[in-house]
Each structure stands twice: as structure tokens, then as C-alpha cells.
Amino acid sequence: KALLQFCGATQCESDQVANLQNIFKASKVEKEVAGRSCPPNQLNAGICPDGSCTGCTGGEVIPTTAIPGFPPGSLTCGEEACSLGDISRDFYEFKNPSDYLTCGSEAACNIFKVQNASAICCTGSGSCKESFFKLQPDPSCGGDVCCSESSCQESSFRSVRSMACLGNNACEKDTSVTLTGDLIVGAGVQAGGESTFTFINAGNHCVRTVGASVNALVQATLVVQQASNVRMLCDKTASCVEADVFLSARSCFHVTCGDFDDCQNFDVLPLDFQCFCTGDDGCDWTNDYPNTLYCYKTTTTDPDPCGNDICPGTSPVCMDEDMGGTFI
């Protein structure tokens, strides 16, 4: 139910959730008969049951009929549904930019391409691997993305507002994201490791590691393209080991490192910005730079030199109590 209430849509009440579940169950016989196919009636209805919509070719505006958008307000993909099979194929484009994509079942949206969606929710195991999504932020959904355990590996997300990568390997391994808001990573092992997160606009940006996290951003790359105030919380187990942060000139960067292991071999480049670190042994990485400690330790008189209202930032709309709010 929480998945289907992703944007707070009134149409996603419990009775309709039950109807969707019944449709998914009833599709098993149809799946065996149809094999790999892409029934336009299912795409147009906004419901691709288990094993359906797997032979899609992309390159269309959906729904393809005269209706203004998906009747439920979203495209929901069941288990091993919604796949182009070849990532070189063209994008599906949502006709209504207020519609969102829900991939809540195992392998629901693998090797899939969608643009003009208002939000993406990848909460099934391996649900959005090797896919490409371009968002069109809408006031109701905001352009947010949520990824759970092993769901968004080796995928690309563009024009995201805020992103949550929660669970083991949620966004790990060559995931590429451009975003304008905030980033929440953790609640598992290597939730955002070895991936690249690029903040494309000026403003305040919060990067948080949350929950029982280990190596949340290990070997990750964060890029801030315009002058911004950035607050980064690396206070979980080995949160930001060997992470690289590239800042635009005139930015203000403030990182908290819980202990030495949390920010071991941490790197911030280039040098034309203000840099501050909170933590005792956790800030020892600043000693590795020659000539002067250009990244200064904070003091009790000025504990928030870049601003005290940057974090917790804006959580993605799917981060309510039913979707992991206990981690924040």
C-alpha cells in the first residue's frame, strides 16, 4: 500500500491495492500463453502483471491512447515485468508528467527506460538494474527516487530531486545520479558504494548516512557543479572510506566523521572553497594535505559554519513510516 501511495494519490486506497494484487495473480495463465510480449492494453492501463511487458521496444509516448495519463496515476510493474531487453532501445515517455513508476516486485523494471516520470520507486529486489530514467519533477511527487536492497545497481537517474538508497547494495556499483536536492544512503552494506552522485544546482545539499550502515559511500564520488552549502554526515561504520568529493569554487563544505575508520582516505577537491570537519580522530584525513590544514576542524563556538539548517534536508516522498522512516 505504501508503494501505491507513493505520491499521496487518493486513488491508491486499500481496495484498489487488493484489486491490483488479484490482477497480478490472475495473470499467471496469461503469462504462460503470451510468453514474451508487450500488450499495449496493459501498458495503457498502467498495470503490467508478473512476467508481462517484457518484449517492449520503447520509443513511444504512453499511454498510447487518447487518455491523458495512466488511470491509476502510475505505471506499476510486477515480478520480472517491464523490460526492453536491450538498453540501446529508446525511452518510453510518460504522457502525463504527474504519473510515476512503481517497481515493487523482484526484477520488475530491469533494462527499462522511462522519461518524463514524476518519481521512481524501486523497492523490489533487483527491481531497477541496468536501467535509465529521466524524471520531470512534478509538484505532487517532486521528482524523487527510492531504491531498496540491490534494486538500482548499474542504473542511471537524471533530474532527480532527492534520492534514498536504503538497503544492502541499493545503489552500489556504477549507479549514476544527477540531483538537485539531498541524498540519503545506508541501512545496509555498501548502499551507495562505487557510484557517482552529481548535484547540478546551487543551494543547500544534505548527504546523510543512516541506519545500521557499513561502507555506505565507500569509493563513491560526489560532484557539486555549482557553488553550494554542503553538509555531509559520515558517522556510521566506515561510511565514507575512499570517497571523493569534487566541489565547485566558492562552496562551503562541512563533513562529520564519527571516527578514523569512517573517513579513511577521504578526499576533497579542488581547493577553492571553505572546508570544515567535525570529529576527533575522524578528521585525521585532513592532515594528509600539504602546507596547511585547508579543511579546518569545527569549534564549539561555530559548530555549523556552512549553516545549521542544511540537514536533515528534504526526504523523498516515499520515506514515510511505511517505507523506512525509522532509519531517518
Phi and psi in degrees as GROMACS dihedral restraints (atoms count N, CA, C in turn):
[ dihedral_restraints ]
;  ai    aj    ak    al  type     phi  dphi    fc
    3     4     5     6     1   -61.5    20    10
    4     5     6     7     1   -37.6    20    10
    6     7     8     9     1   -61.1    20    10
    7     8     9    10     1   -44.6    20    10
    9    10    11    12     1   -77.9    20    10
   10    11    12    13     1   -12.7    20    10
   12    13    14    15     1  -100.0    20    10
   13    14    15    16     1    24.6    20    10
   15    16    17    18     1   -49.8    20    10
   16    17    18    19     1   -44.8    20    10
   18    19    20    21     1  -106.3    20    10
   19    20    21    22     1    16.0    20    10
   21    22    23    24     1    71.6    20    10
   22    23    24    25     1    23.3    20    10
   24    25    26    27     1   -68.4    20    10
   25    26    27    28     1   135.7    20    10
   27    28    29    30     1   -68.2    20    10
   28    29    30    31     1   -22.9    20    10
   30    31    32    33     1   -73.7    20    10
   31    32    33    34     1   -10.0    20    10
   33    34    35    36     1   -96.3    20    10
   34    35    36    37     1    61.3    20    10
   36    37    38    39     1   -94.4    20    10
   37    38    39    40     1   172.8    20    10
   39    40    41    42     1   -62.7    20    10
   40    41    42    43     1   -33.7    20    10
   42    43    44    45     1   -66.8    20    10
   43    44    45    46     1   -36.2    20    10
   45    46    47    48     1   -77.0    20    10
   46    47    48    49     1   -28.7    20    10
   48    49    50    51     1   -60.4    20    10
   49    50    51    52     1   -44.6    20    10
   51    52    53    54     1   -62.4    20    10
   52    53    54    55     1   -38.6    20    10
   54    55    56    57     1   -63.1    20    10
   55    56    57    58     1   -42.2    20    10
   57    58    59    60     1   -62.8    20    10
   58    59    60    61     1   -41.3    20    10
   60    61    62    63     1   -61.7    20    10
   61    62    63    64     1   -40.3    20    10
   63    64    65    66     1   -64.9    20    10
   64    65    66    67     1   -38.2    20    10
   66    67    68    69     1   -63.6    20    10
   67    68    69    70     1   -43.0    20    10
   69    70    71    72     1   -60.7    20    10
   70    71    72    73     1   -43.0    20    10
   72    73    74    75     1   -66.1    20    10
   73    74    75    76     1   -41.2    20    10
   75    76    77    78     1   -70.7    20    10
   76    77    78    79     1   -14.3    20    10
   78    79    80    81     1   -80.0    20    10
   79    80    81    82     1    -9.0    20    10
   81    82    83    84     1   -61.7    20    10
   82    83    84    85     1   -42.2    20    10
   84    85    86    87     1   -66.7    20    10
   85    86    87    88     1   -43.3    20    10
   87    88    89    90     1   -61.2    20    10
   88    89    90    91     1   -37.7    20    10
   90    91    92    93     1   -61.5    20    10
   91    92    93    94     1   -44.1    20    10
   93    94    95    96     1   -65.6    20    10
   94    95    96    97     1   -33.1    20    10
   96    97    98    99     1   -78.5    20    10
   97    98    99   100     1   -43.8    20    10
   99   100   101   102     1   -78.7    20    10
  100   101   102   103     1   -29.4    20    10
  102   103   104   105     1    63.9    20    10
  103   104   105   106     1  -147.0    20    10
  105   106   107   108     1   -78.0    20    10
  106   107   108   109     1   114.9    20    10
  108   109   110   111     1  -154.9    20    10
  109   110   111   112     1   174.8    20    10
  111   112   113   114     1  -138.8    20    10
  112   113   114   115     1    74.4    20    10
  114   115   116   117     1   -61.6    20    10
  115   116   117   118     1   119.9    20    10
  117   118   119   120     1   -61.9    20    10
  118   119   120   121     1   -29.4    20    10
  120   121   122   123     1   -65.4    20    10
  121   122   123   124     1   -32.4    20    10
  123   124   125   126     1   -74.5    20    10
  124   125   126   127     1   -43.9    20    10
  126   127   128   129     1   -60.5    20    10
  127   128   129   130     1   -44.0    20    10
  129   130   131   132     1   -66.7    20    10
  130   131   132   133     1   -29.9    20    10
  132   133   134   135     1   -79.0    20    10
  133   134   135   136     1   -14.0    20    10
  135   136   137   138     1    81.1    20    10
  136   137   138   139     1    17.4    20    10
  138   139   140   141     1  -136.9    20    10
  139   140   141   142     1   111.7    20    10
  141   142   143   144     1  -110.2    20    10
  142   143   144   145     1   100.8    20    10
  144   145   146   147     1   -65.0    20    10
  145   146   147   148     1   175.1    20    10
  147   148   149   150     1   -48.7    20    10
  148   149   150   151     1   129.0    20    10
  150   151   152   153     1    75.3    20    10
  151   152   153   154     1     4.5    20    10
  153   154   155   156     1  -102.3    20    10
  154   155   156   157     1   172.1    20    10
  156   157   158   159     1    57.0    20    10
  157   158   159   160     1    35.8    20    10
  159   160   161   162     1   -99.7    20    10
  160   161   162   163     1   -11.9    20    10
  162   163   164   165     1  -109.9    20    10
  163   164   165   166     1    30.1    20    10
  165   166   167   168     1   -72.4    20    10
  166   167   168   169     1   152.4    20    10
  168   169   170   171     1  -111.9    20    10
  169   170   171   172     1    -9.8    20    10
  171   172   173   174     1    72.4    20    10
  172   173   174   175     1  -169.2    20    10
  174   175   176   177     1    76.1    20    10
  175   176   177   178     1    19.3    20    10
  177   178   179   180     1  -128.7    20    10
  178   179   180   181     1   155.5    20    10
  180   181   182   183     1   -87.5    20    10
  181   182   183   184     1   126.2    20    10
  183   184   185   186     1  -121.6    20    10
  184   185   186   187     1   143.6    20    10
  186   187   188   189     1   -63.4    20    10
  187   188   189   190     1   151.4    20    10
  189   190   191   192     1   -84.6    20    10
  190   191   192   193     1   -10.4    20    10
  192   193   194   195     1   -87.3    20    10
  193   194   195   196     1  -173.9    20    10
  195   196   197   198     1   -76.8    20    10
  196   197   198   199     1    -8.7    20    10
  198   199   200   201     1   -66.3    20    10
  199   200   201   202     1   148.2    20    10
  201   202   203   204     1   -73.5    20    10
  202   203   204   205     1   -16.9    20    10
  204   205   206   207     1  -175.2    20    10
  205   206   207   208     1  -177.5    20    10
  207   208   209   210     1   -66.8    20    10
  208   209   210   211     1   133.7    20    10
  210   211   212   213     1   -53.8    20    10
  211   212   213   214     1   -39.8    20    10
  213   214   215   216     1   -79.4    20    10
  214   215   216   217     1    -5.1    20    10
  216   217   218   219     1    87.0    20    10
  217   218   219   220     1     6.8    20    10
  219   220   221   222     1  -159.6    20    10
  220   221   222   223     1   163.6    20    10
  222   223   224   225     1  -105.7    20    10
  223   224   225   226     1   119.3    20    10
  225   226   227   228     1  -110.9    20    10
  226   227   228   229     1   125.4    20    10
  228   229   230   231     1  -110.5    20    10
  229   230   231   232     1   130.4    20    10
  231   232   233   234     1   -82.4    20    10
  232   233   234   235     1  -168.1    20    10
  234   235   236   237     1   -63.4    20    10
  235   236   237   238     1   129.7    20    10
  237   238   239   240     1    51.3    20    10
  238   239   240   241     1    41.1    20    10
  240   241   242   243     1  -112.1    20    10
  241   242   243   244     1   174.0    20    10
  243   244   245   246     1    55.4    20    10
  244   245   246   247     1    79.2    20    10
  246   247   248   249     1  -145.0    20    10
  247   248   249   250     1   140.8    20    10
  249   250   251   252     1   -88.1    20    10
  250   251   252   253     1   -18.5    20    10
  252   253   254   255     1    78.1    20    10
  253   254   255   256     1   -24.4    20    10
  255   256   257   258     1  -143.2    20    10
  256   257   258   259     1   115.4    20    10
  258   259   260   261     1   -68.3    20    10
  259   260   261   262     1   -12.5    20    10
  261   262   263   264     1   -76.6    20    10
  262   263   264   265     1   -11.1    20    10
  264   265   266   267     1   -69.9    20    10
  265   266   267   268     1   164.9    20    10
  267   268   269   270     1   -79.2    20    10
  268   269   270   271     1   166.4    20    10
  270   271   272   273     1   -73.2    20    10
  271   272   273   274     1   146.6    20    10
  273   274   275   276     1   -80.6    20    10
  274   275   276   277     1   140.0    20    10
  276   277   278   279     1  -115.2    20    10
  277   278   279   280     1   124.9    20    10
  279   280   281   282     1   -70.8    20    10
  280   281   282   283     1   128.4    20    10
  282   283   284   285     1   -64.9    20    10
  283   284   285   286     1   -41.6    20    10
  285   286   287   288     1  -102.3    20    10
  286   287   288   289     1   113.3    20    10
  288   289   290   291     1   -69.0    20    10
  289   290   291   292     1    -3.5    20    10
  291   292   293   294     1   -87.2    20    10
  292   293   294   295     1   -12.5    20    10
  294   295   296   297     1   -76.7    20    10
  295   296   297   298     1   149.5    20    10
  297   298   299   300     1  -127.4    20    10
  298   299   300   301     1   169.7    20    10
  300   301   302   303     1  -113.5    20    10
  301   302   303   304     1   129.1    20    10
  303   304   305   306     1  -117.6    20    10
  304   305   306   307     1   119.4    20    10
  306   307   308   309     1  -119.9    20    10
  307   308   309   310     1    77.8    20    10
  309   310   311   312     1  -100.2    20    10
  310   311   312   313     1     4.3    20    10
  312   313   314   315     1  -117.8    20    10
  313   314   315   316     1   167.2    20    10
  315   316   317   318     1   -59.9    20    10
  316   317   318   319     1   130.1    20    10
  318   319   320   321     1    52.9    20    10
  319   320   321   322     1    37.3    20    10
  321   322   323   324     1   -69.4    20    10
  322   323   324   325     1   -37.8    20    10
  324   325   326   327     1  -133.3    20    10
  325   326   327   328     1    43.5    20    10
  327   328   329   330     1   -76.1    20    10
  328   329   330   331     1   140.8    20    10
  330   331   332   333     1    51.7    20    10
  331   332   333   334     1    57.2    20    10
  333   334   335   336     1  -129.3    20    10
  334   335   336   337     1   148.9    20    10
  336   337   338   339     1  -133.2    20    10
  337   338   339   340     1   123.2    20    10
  339   340   341   342     1  -136.4    20    10
  340   341   342   343     1   136.9    20    10
  342   343   344   345     1  -127.5    20    10
  343   344   345   346     1   160.3    20    10
  345   346   347   348     1    71.7    20    10
  346   347   348   349     1    22.9    20    10
  348   349   350   351     1   -88.1    20    10
  349   350   351   352     1   149.7    20    10
  351   352   353   354     1   -84.7    20    10
  352   353   354   355     1   -19.9    20    10
  354   355   356   357     1  -168.1    20    10
  355   356   357   358     1   158.4    20    10
  357   358   359   360     1  -131.3    20    10
  358   359   360   361     1   130.9    20    10
  360   361   362   363     1  -123.6    20    10
  361   362   363   364     1   108.1    20    10
  363   364   365   366     1  -111.8    20    10
  364   365   366   367     1    89.6    20    10
  366   367   368   369     1  -117.8    20    10
  367   368   369   370     1    -1.3    20    10
  369   370   371   372     1   -84.8    20    10
  370   371   372   373     1   152.4    20    10
  372   373   374   375     1   -59.9    20    10
  373   374   375   376     1   124.5    20    10
  375   376   377   378     1    60.4    20    10
  376   377   378   379     1    32.6    20    10
  378   379   380   381     1   -79.9    20    10
  379   380   381   382     1   -24.1    20    10
  381   382   383   384     1  -132.7    20    10
  382   383   384   385     1    38.0    20    10
  384   385   386   387     1   -73.5    20    10
  385   386   387   388     1   145.5    20    10
  387   388   389   390     1    52.0    20    10
  388   389   390   391     1    43.3    20    10
  390   391   392   393     1  -121.5    20    10
  391   392   393   394     1   172.5    20    10
  393   394   395   396     1  -139.2    20    10
  394   395   396   397     1   123.6    20    10
  396   397   398   399     1  -130.3    20    10
  397   398   399   400     1   132.7    20    10
  399   400   401   402     1  -117.7    20    10
  400   401   402   403     1   121.3    20    10
  402   403   404   405     1   -95.3    20    10
  403   404   405   406     1   155.4    20    10
  405   406   407   408     1  -124.1    20    10
  406   407   408   409     1    90.3    20    10
  408   409   410   411     1   -51.6    20    10
  409   410   411   412     1   130.4    20    10
  411   412   413   414     1  -118.7    20    10
  412   413   414   415     1   145.1    20    10
  414   415   416   417     1   -54.3    20    10
  415   416   417   418     1   -33.3    20    10
  417   418   419   420     1   -78.0    20    10
  418   419   420   421     1   -32.6    20    10
  420   421   422   423     1  -110.9    20    10
  421   422   423   424     1   -26.9    20    10
  423   424   425   426     1    84.3    20    10
  424   425   426   427     1   -11.7    20    10
  426   427   428   429     1    83.5    20    10
  427   428   429   430     1    33.0    20    10
  429   430   431   432     1   -90.3    20    10
  430   431   432   433     1   157.5    20    10
  432   433   434   435     1  -133.5    20    10
  433   434   435   436     1   135.7    20    10
  435   436   437   438     1  -124.8    20    10
  436   437   438   439     1   131.6    20    10
  438   439   440   441     1  -127.6    20    10
  439   440   441   442     1   133.8    20    10
  441   442   443   444     1  -108.0    20    10
  442   443   444   445     1  -164.3    20    10
  444   445   446   447     1   -51.0    20    10
  445   446   447   448     1   122.0    20    10
  447   448   449   450     1    55.2    20    10
  448   449   450   451     1    26.5    20    10
  450   451   452   453     1   -94.3    20    10
  451   452   453   454     1   -27.5    20    10
  453   454   455   456     1  -122.6    20    10
  454   455   456   457     1    29.5    20    10
  456   457   458   459     1   -69.2    20    10
  457   458   459   460     1   139.9    20    10
  459   460   461   462     1    56.8    20    10
  460   461   462   463     1    36.5    20    10
  462   463   464   465     1  -120.2    20    10
  463   464   465   466     1   164.6    20    10
  465   466   467   468     1  -120.5    20    10
  466   467   468   469     1   136.8    20    10
  468   469   470   471     1  -129.7    20    10
  469   470   471   472     1   128.9    20    10
  471   472   473   474     1  -121.9    20    10
  472   473   474   475     1   146.4    20    10
  474   475   476   477     1    60.5    20    10
  475   476   477   478     1    40.9    20    10
  477   478   479   480     1   -81.7    20    10
  478   479   480   481     1   147.2    20    10
  480   481   482   483     1   -83.2    20    10
  481   482   483   484     1   -82.5    20    10
  483   484   485   486     1  -115.2    20    10
  484   485   486   487     1   150.7    20    10
  486   487   488   489     1  -128.9    20    10
  487   488   489   490     1   136.1    20    10
  489   490   491   492     1  -120.5    20    10
  490   491   492   493     1   123.3    20    10
  492   493   494   495     1  -117.7    20    10
  493   494   495   496     1    97.4    20    10
  495   496   497   498     1  -123.9    20    10
  496   497   498   499     1   119.6    20    10
  498   499   500   501     1   122.5    20    10
  499   500   501   502     1   162.9    20    10
  501   502   503   504     1   -54.1    20    10
  502   503   504   505     1   123.7    20    10
  504   505   506   507     1    57.6    20    10
  505   506   507   508     1    28.3    20    10
  507   508   509   510     1   -54.9    20    10
  508   509   510   511     1   -51.3    20    10
  510   511   512   513     1  -123.6    20    10
  511   512   513   514     1    28.2    20    10
  513   514   515   516     1   -83.2    20    10
  514   515   516   517     1   149.5    20    10
  516   517   518   519     1    76.2    20    10
  517   518   519   520     1    86.5    20    10
  519   520   521   522     1    64.1    20    10
  520   521   522   523     1    26.0    20    10
  522   523   524   525     1   -76.9    20    10
  523   524   525   526     1   139.0    20    10
  525   526   527   528     1  -124.7    20    10
  526   527   528   529     1   126.3    20    10
  528   529   530   531     1  -134.2    20    10
  529   530   531   532     1   133.9    20    10
  531   532   533   534     1  -110.2    20    10
  532   533   534   535     1   134.3    20    10
  534   535   536   537     1  -146.4    20    10
  535   536   537   538     1   161.0    20    10
  537   538   539   540     1  -113.4    20    10
  538   539   540   541     1   -11.7    20    10
  540   541   542   543     1  -112.7    20    10
  541   542   543   544     1  -110.2    20    10
  543   544   545   546     1  -130.7    20    10
  544   545   546   547     1   164.1    20    10
  546   547   548   549     1  -129.9    20    10
  547   548   549   550     1   128.6    20    10
  549   550   551   552     1  -120.1    20    10
  550   551   552   553     1   124.8    20    10
  552   553   554   555     1  -137.0    20    10
  553   554   555   556     1   138.4    20    10
  555   556   557   558     1   145.5    20    10
  556   557   558   559     1  -144.2    20    10
  558   559   560   561     1    55.9    20    10
  559   560   561   562     1    38.1    20    10
  561   562   563   564     1   165.2    20    10
  562   563   564   565     1  -166.3    20    10
  564   565   566   567     1  -100.2    20    10
  565   566   567   568     1   130.3    20    10
  567   568   569   570     1    48.1    20    10
  568   569   570   571     1    50.3    20    10
  570   571   572   573     1   -63.0    20    10
  571   572   573   574     1   -33.1    20    10
  573   574   575   576     1  -131.3    20    10
  574   575   576   577     1    22.9    20    10
  576   577   578   579     1   -68.4    20    10
  577   578   579   580     1   145.9    20    10
  579   580   581   582     1    59.8    20    10
  580   581   582   583     1    29.2    20    10
  582   583   584   585     1  -124.5    20    10
  583   584   585   586     1   170.7    20    10
  585   586   587   588     1  -122.2    20    10
  586   587   588   589     1   127.8    20    10
  588   589   590   591     1  -122.0    20    10
  589   590   591   592     1   118.6    20    10
  591   592   593   594     1  -115.9    20    10
  592   593   594   595     1   119.6    20    10
  594   595   596   597     1   -90.6    20    10
  595   596   597   598     1   117.8    20    10
  597   598   599   600     1   -98.5    20    10
  598   599   600   601     1    -5.5    20    10
  600   601   602   603     1  -126.4    20    10
  601   602   603   604     1   161.0    20    10
  603   604   605   606     1   -77.1    20    10
  604   605   606   607     1   153.7    20    10
  606   607   608   609     1   142.1    20    10
  607   608   609   610     1  -159.7    20    10
  609   610   611   612     1   -96.0    20    10
  610   611   612   613     1   135.5    20    10
  612   613   614   615     1  -134.0    20    10
  613   614   615   616     1   129.9    20    10
  615   616   617   618     1  -110.5    20    10
  616   617   618   619     1   130.0    20    10
  618   619   620   621     1  -119.6    20    10
  619   620   621   622     1   115.5    20    10
  621   622   623   624     1  -121.7    20    10
  622   623   624   625     1   136.7    20    10
  624   625   626   627     1  -101.2    20    10
  625   626   627   628     1   132.7    20    10
  627   628   629   630     1  -133.0    20    10
  628   629   630   631     1   162.9    20    10
  630   631   632   633     1    66.7    20    10
  631   632   633   634     1  -163.6    20    10
  633   634   635   636     1   -79.1    20    10
  634   635   636   637     1    75.4    20    10
  636   637   638   639     1   -99.9    20    10
  637   638   639   640     1   144.8    20    10
  639   640   641   642     1  -134.0    20    10
  640   641   642   643     1   127.0    20    10
  642   643   644   645     1    54.9    20    10
  643   644   645   646     1    41.8    20    10
  645   646   647   648     1   -56.0    20    10
  646   647   648   649     1   -42.6    20    10
  648   649   650   651     1  -125.1    20    10
  649   650   651   652     1    34.4    20    10
  651   652   653   654     1   -61.6    20    10
  652   653   654   655     1   129.4    20    10
  654   655   656   657     1    56.1    20    10
  655   656   657   658     1    24.9    20    10
  657   658   659   660     1   -84.4    20    10
  658   659   660   661     1   160.1    20    10
  660   661   662   663     1  -121.4    20    10
  661   662   663   664     1   126.4    20    10
  663   664   665   666     1  -115.0    20    10
  664   665   666   667     1   128.8    20    10
  666   667   668   669     1  -121.2    20    10
  667   668   669   670     1   128.2    20    10
  669   670   671   672     1  -113.3    20    10
  670   671   672   673     1   109.1    20    10
  672   673   674   675     1   -82.6    20    10
  673   674   675   676     1   -21.9    20    10
  675   676   677   678     1  -129.9    20    10
  676   677   678   679     1   156.8    20    10
  678   679   680   681     1   -53.9    20    10
  679   680   681   682     1   123.7    20    10
  681   682   683   684     1  -147.8    20    10
  682   683   684   685     1   165.4    20    10
  684   685   686   687     1  -101.5    20    10
  685   686   687   688     1   117.3    20    10
  687   688   689   690     1  -119.2    20    10
  688   689   690   691     1   126.1    20    10
  690   691   692   693     1  -114.5    20    10
  691   692   693   694     1   124.7    20    10
  693   694   695   696     1  -125.4    20    10
  694   695   696   697     1   126.2    20    10
  696   697   698   699     1  -109.3    20    10
  697   698   699   700     1   103.0    20    10
  699   700   701   702     1  -110.6    20    10
  700   701   702   703     1    61.9    20    10
  702   703   704   705     1  -114.1    20    10
  703   704   705   706     1    20.7    20    10
  705   706   707   708     1  -108.6    20    10
  706   707   708   709     1   174.6    20    10
  708   709   710   711     1   -57.9    20    10
  709   710   711   712     1   116.8    20    10
  711   712   713   714     1    48.5    20    10
  712   713   714   715     1    41.9    20    10
  714   715   716   717     1   -56.4    20    10
  715   716   717   718     1   -49.9    20    10
  717   718   719   720     1  -123.2    20    10
  718   719   720   721     1    35.7    20    10
  720   721   722   723     1   -61.4    20    10
  721   722   723   724     1   127.8    20    10
  723   724   725   726     1    58.1    20    10
  724   725   726   727     1    26.6    20    10
  726   727   728   729     1   -81.1    20    10
  727   728   729   730     1   146.5    20    10
  729   730   731   732     1  -115.6    20    10
  730   731   732   733     1   133.1    20    10
  732   733   734   735     1  -121.8    20    10
  733   734   735   736     1   123.4    20    10
  735   736   737   738     1  -110.5    20    10
  736   737   738   739     1   117.5    20    10
  738   739   740   741     1  -109.9    20    10
  739   740   741   742     1   144.7    20    10
  741   742   743   744     1   -73.4    20    10
  742   743   744   745     1   154.7    20    10
  744   745   746   747     1   -57.7    20    10
  745   746   747   748     1   146.7    20    10
  747   748   749   750     1    70.3    20    10
  748   749   750   751     1    17.3    20    10
  750   751   752   753     1   -82.2    20    10
  751   752   753   754     1   160.8    20    10
  753   754   755   756     1  -120.0    20    10
  754   755   756   757     1   122.0    20    10
  756   757   758   759     1  -120.8    20    10
  757   758   759   760     1   130.0    20    10
  759   760   761   762     1  -134.3    20    10
  760   761   762   763     1   117.1    20    10
  762   763   764   765     1  -116.8    20    10
  763   764   765   766     1   141.6    20    10
  765   766   767   768     1  -107.9    20    10
  766   767   768   769     1   125.2    20    10
  768   769   770   771     1  -118.6    20    10
  769   770   771   772     1   117.2    20    10
  771   772   773   774     1   -60.6    20    10
  772   773   774   775     1   -48.0    20    10
  774   775   776   777     1  -150.7    20    10
  775   776   777   778     1  -177.5    20    10
  777   778   779   780     1   -56.1    20    10
  778   779   780   781     1   -42.0    20    10
  780   781   782   783     1   -67.4    20    10
  781   782   783   784     1   -23.9    20    10
  783   784   785   786     1   -67.6    20    10
  784   785   786   787     1   -33.3    20    10
  786   787   788   789     1  -126.4    20    10
  787   788   789   790     1    29.1    20    10
  789   790   791   792     1   -61.8    20    10
  790   791   792   793     1   130.8    20    10
  792   793   794   795     1    59.7    20    10
  793   794   795   796     1    28.5    20    10
  795   796   797   798     1   -68.3    20    10
  796   797   798   799     1   145.3    20    10
  798   799   800   801     1  -139.8    20    10
  799   800   801   802     1   134.3    20    10
  801   802   803   804     1  -126.3    20    10
  802   803   804   805     1   126.9    20    10
  804   805   806   807     1  -138.8    20    10
  805   806   807   808     1   159.7    20    10
  807   808   809   810     1   -76.5    20    10
  808   809   810   811     1  -133.4    20    10
  810   811   812   813     1  -118.0    20    10
  811   812   813   814     1    -3.9    20    10
  813   814   815   816     1   -89.0    20    10
  814   815   816   817     1    64.8    20    10
  816   817   818   819     1  -163.5    20    10
  817   818   819   820     1   170.7    20    10
  819   820   821   822     1   -91.6    20    10
  820   821   822   823     1   137.1    20    10
  822   823   824   825     1  -136.1    20    10
  823   824   825   826     1   134.2    20    10
  825   826   827   828     1  -139.1    20    10
  826   827   828   829     1   147.0    20    10
  828   829   830   831     1  -131.9    20    10
  829   830   831   832     1   135.0    20    10
  831   832   833   834     1  -111.4    20    10
  832   833   834   835     1   129.9    20    10
  834   835   836   837     1   137.1    20    10
  835   836   837   838     1   147.9    20    10
  837   838   839   840     1   -77.7    20    10
  838   839   840   841     1   -95.1    20    10
  840   841   842   843     1   -62.3    20    10
  841   842   843   844     1   -23.9    20    10
  843   844   845   846     1   -62.6    20    10
  844   845   846   847     1   -22.2    20    10
  846   847   848   849     1   -96.2    20    10
  847   848   849   850     1     9.8    20    10
  849   850   851   852     1   -62.2    20    10
  850   851   852   853     1   -22.5    20    10
  852   853   854   855     1   -59.9    20    10
  853   854   855   856     1   -24.6    20    10
  855   856   857   858     1   -66.9    20    10
  856   857   858   859     1   -20.3    20    10
  858   859   860   861     1   -73.1    20    10
  859   860   861   862     1   -11.2    20    10
  861   862   863   864     1   -77.8    20    10
  862   863   864   865     1   -10.8    20    10
  864   865   866   867     1   -89.9    20    10
  865   866   867   868     1   139.9    20    10
  867   868   869   870     1   -74.1    20    10
  868   869   870   871     1   163.9    20    10
  870   871   872   873     1    70.6    20    10
  871   872   873   874     1   -60.7    20    10
  873   874   875   876     1  -148.2    20    10
  874   875   876   877     1   154.6    20    10
  876   877   878   879     1   -77.7    20    10
  877   878   879   880     1    84.7    20    10
  879   880   881   882     1   -71.2    20    10
  880   881   882   883     1   -16.7    20    10
  882   883   884   885     1  -108.1    20    10
  883   884   885   886     1   108.0    20    10
  885   886   887   888     1   -90.9    20    10
  886   887   888   889     1   148.6    20    10
  888   889   890   891     1   -76.2    20    10
  889   890   891   892     1   139.6    20    10
  891   892   893   894     1   -70.9    20    10
  892   893   894   895     1   162.0    20    10
  894   895   896   897     1  -120.2    20    10
  895   896   897   898     1   164.9    20    10
  897   898   899   900     1   -66.4    20    10
  898   899   900   901     1   -25.9    20    10
  900   901   902   903     1   -78.9    20    10
  901   902   903   904     1   -21.4    20    10
  903   904   905   906     1  -141.6    20    10
  904   905   906   907     1    72.9    20    10
  906   907   908   909     1   -75.2    20    10
  907   908   909   910     1   -17.3    20    10
  909   910   911   912     1  -130.0    20    10
  910   911   912   913     1    69.9    20    10
  912   913   914   915     1   -64.8    20    10
  913   914   915   916     1   -21.3    20    10
  915   916   917   918     1   -97.5    20    10
  916   917   918   919     1    -2.7    20    10
  918   919   920   921     1   125.6    20    10
  919   920   921   922     1   144.8    20    10
  921   922   923   924     1   -99.9    20    10
  922   923   924   925     1     7.0    20    10
  924   925   926   927     1  -119.4    20    10
  925   926   927   928     1    19.6    20    10
  927   928   929   930     1   -80.2    20    10
  928   929   930   931     1   -45.5    20    10
  930   931   932   933     1  -107.3    20    10
  931   932   933   934     1   147.3    20    10
  933   934   935   936     1   -80.3    20    10
  934   935   936   937     1    -4.2    20    10
  936   937   938   939     1    76.4    20    10
  937   938   939   940     1  -161.0    20    10
  939   940   941   942     1  -103.3    20    10
  940   941   942   943     1   115.1    20    10
  942   943   944   945     1   -78.5    20    10
  943   944   945   946     1   144.6    20    10
  945   946   947   948     1   -56.1    20    10
  946   947   948   949     1   150.5    20    10
  948   949   950   951     1   -62.2    20    10
  949   950   951   952     1   -21.0    20    10
  951   952   953   954     1   -81.7    20    10
  952   953   954   955     1    -2.4    20    10
  954   955   956   957     1   -88.8    20    10
  955   956   957   958     1    53.0    20    10
  957   958   959   960     1   -91.5    20    10
  958   959   960   961     1  -173.1    20    10
  960   961   962   963     1   -62.2    20    10
  961   962   963   964     1   -32.6    20    10
  963   964   965   966     1   -78.4    20    10
  964   965   966   967     1   -12.9    20    10
  966   967   968   969     1  -117.4    20    10
  967   968   969   970     1    24.2    20    10
  969   970   971   972     1   108.2    20    10
  970   971   972   973     1    15.1    20    10
  972   973   974   975     1   -57.8    20    10
  973   974   975   976     1   -20.4    20    10
  975   976   977   978     1   -67.1    20    10
  976   977   978   979     1   -14.5    20    10
  978   979   980   981     1   -83.7    20    10
  979   980   981   982     1   -16.4    20    10
